Amino acid sequence: MAKHQKTYEVPGQSAEAIYTAISTQIDAFLKKTPLGDFTIDCQPASKSVTFKAGMASGSLVAQSGQVAVDVKLSLLASPFRGKIDEGIQKWLQKAFPNAVT
């Protein structure tokens, strides 16, 4: 399986604000992808969200001023790492328009 690991900066945002945005919007974000059926597990105590789908699984961990993404992609999904990165960046810009450039 291929991996996509990256930390995205969200300056001036608390871990709580980032976690709240992720946990409330991840469902809509994943529905726009061709990953297939998925399950989501939100962990408020650790400010993390994990997901499992037919073509990928991963976690997003909110920290003060950033979100760490660790995704494992199936062989069929691995060519789309660039699209995943682009999609996450666009989503963060939409969710935090004054924080992400």
Contacts in CASP RR format, 6 or more apart in sequence:
PFRMAT RR
TARGET T0000
AUTHOR 0000-0000-0000
METHOD contacts of the structure
MODEL  1
MAKHQKTYEVPGQSAEAIYTAISTQIDAFLKKTPLGDFTIDCQPASKSVT
FKAGMASGSLVAQSGQVAVDVKLSLLASPFRGKIDEGIQKWLQKAFPNAV
T
1 72 0 8 1.000
1 73 0 8 1.000
1 74 0 8 1.000
1 75 0 8 1.000
1 78 0 8 1.000
2 72 0 8 1.000
2 73 0 8 1.000
2 75 0 8 1.000
2 77 0 8 1.000
2 78 0 8 1.000
2 81 0 8 1.000
3 70 0 8 1.000
3 71 0 8 1.000
3 72 0 8 1.000
3 73 0 8 1.000
4 69 0 8 1.000
4 70 0 8 1.000
4 71 0 8 1.000
4 73 0 8 1.000
4 81 0 8 1.000
4 82 0 8 1.000
4 84 0 8 1.000
4 85 0 8 1.000
5 68 0 8 1.000
5 69 0 8 1.000
5 70 0 8 1.000
5 71 0 8 1.000
6 68 0 8 1.000
6 69 0 8 1.000
6 85 0 8 1.000
6 88 0 8 1.000
7 66 0 8 1.000
7 67 0 8 1.000
7 68 0 8 1.000
7 69 0 8 1.000
8 66 0 8 1.000
8 67 0 8 1.000
8 68 0 8 1.000
8 69 0 8 1.000
8 88 0 8 1.000
8 89 0 8 1.000
8 92 0 8 1.000
8 100 0 8 1.000
9 65 0 8 1.000
9 66 0 8 1.000
9 100 0 8 1.000
10 18 0 8 1.000
10 65 0 8 1.000
10 66 0 8 1.000
10 67 0 8 1.000
10 92 0 8 1.000
10 96 0 8 1.000
10 99 0 8 1.000
10 100 0 8 1.000
11 65 0 8 1.000
11 99 0 8 1.000
11 100 0 8 1.000
12 65 0 8 1.000
12 99 0 8 1.000
13 64 0 8 1.000
13 65 0 8 1.000
13 96 0 8 1.000
13 99 0 8 1.000
14 64 0 8 1.000
14 65 0 8 1.000
15 47 0 8 1.000
15 62 0 8 1.000
15 63 0 8 1.000
15 64 0 8 1.000
15 65 0 8 1.000
16 47 0 8 1.000
16 62 0 8 1.000
18 47 0 8 1.000
18 62 0 8 1.000
18 63 0 8 1.000
18 65 0 8 1.000
18 66 0 8 1.000
18 67 0 8 1.000
18 96 0 8 1.000
19 44 0 8 1.000
19 47 0 8 1.000
19 48 0 8 1.000
19 49 0 8 1.000
19 62 0 8 1.000
21 95 0 8 1.000
21 96 0 8 1.000
22 49 0 8 1.000
22 60 0 8 1.000
22 62 0 8 1.000
22 67 0 8 1.000
23 42 0 8 1.000
23 44 0 8 1.000
23 49 0 8 1.000
25 91 0 8 1.000
25 95 0 8 1.000
26 40 0 8 1.000
26 49 0 8 1.000
26 51 0 8 1.000
26 60 0 8 1.000
27 40 0 8 1.000
29 91 0 8 1.000
30 38 0 8 1.000
30 40 0 8 1.000
30 51 0 8 1.000
30 53 0 8 1.000
33 53 0 8 1.000
34 55 0 8 1.000
35 53 0 8 1.000
35 54 0 8 1.000
35 55 0 8 1.000
35 56 0 8 1.000
35 77 0 8 1.000
36 53 0 8 1.000
36 54 0 8 1.000
36 55 0 8 1.000
37 53 0 8 1.000
37 54 0 8 1.000
38 51 0 8 1.000
38 52 0 8 1.000
38 53 0 8 1.000
38 54 0 8 1.000
39 51 0 8 1.000
39 52 0 8 1.000
39 53 0 8 1.000
40 49 0 8 1.000
40 50 0 8 1.000
40 51 0 8 1.000
41 49 0 8 1.000
41 50 0 8 1.000
41 51 0 8 1.000
42 48 0 8 1.000
42 49 0 8 1.000
43 49 0 8 1.000
43 50 0 8 1.000
46 61 0 8 1.000
47 61 0 8 1.000
47 62 0 8 1.000
47 63 0 8 1.000
48 59 0 8 1.000
48 60 0 8 1.000
48 61 0 8 1.000
48 62 0 8 1.000
49 59 0 8 1.000
49 60 0 8 1.000
50 57 0 8 1.000
50 58 0 8 1.000
50 59 0 8 1.000
50 60 0 8 1.000
51 57 0 8 1.000
51 58 0 8 1.000
51 59 0 8 1.000
52 58 0 8 1.000
54 74 0 8 1.000
55 73 0 8 1.000
55 74 0 8 1.000
55 76 0 8 1.000
55 77 0 8 1.000
56 71 0 8 1.000
56 72 0 8 1.000
56 73 0 8 1.000
56 74 0 8 1.000
56 77 0 8 1.000
57 71 0 8 1.000
57 72 0 8 1.000
58 69 0 8 1.000
58 70 0 8 1.000
58 71 0 8 1.000
58 72 0 8 1.000
59 69 0 8 1.000
59 70 0 8 1.000
59 71 0 8 1.000
60 67 0 8 1.000
60 68 0 8 1.000
60 69 0 8 1.000
61 67 0 8 1.000
61 68 0 8 1.000
61 70 0 8 1.000
67 92 0 8 1.000
69 88 0 8 1.000
71 84 0 8 1.000
73 80 0 8 1.000
73 81 0 8 1.000
73 84 0 8 1.000
89 100 0 8 1.000
92 100 0 8 1.000
93 100 0 8 1.000
END
